[in-house]
């Protein structure tokens, strides 16, 4: 299977710990996609898409915490705005999981596409902006 979400080299921030976490989040989205595809096969999947979605929630929470620590250490001026974005993204993911658990929504391709856009937009817009700003100031 072709990867659902293909990492691009221009998404690297140049901050190894954060880059590795971003790669892990992309991998989780791809594992969710693979699990959904496998669940359509008679053999099924060892990891359920829901288990992976819950893992994505945990990993995202941890990643955001690390990213916010990084911003504080480097005195990034837009920390509050970025923190609010993190809180909003976490709330959206929590609501999505609740909707799936309560069977208000199916865990399907539409959700995968949302997760894909959610992750890409955060990494290429918000996170790259942090690094651009810090490099411009000579802080990084």
Beta strands, then each sheet from edge to edge (+ up, - down):
end
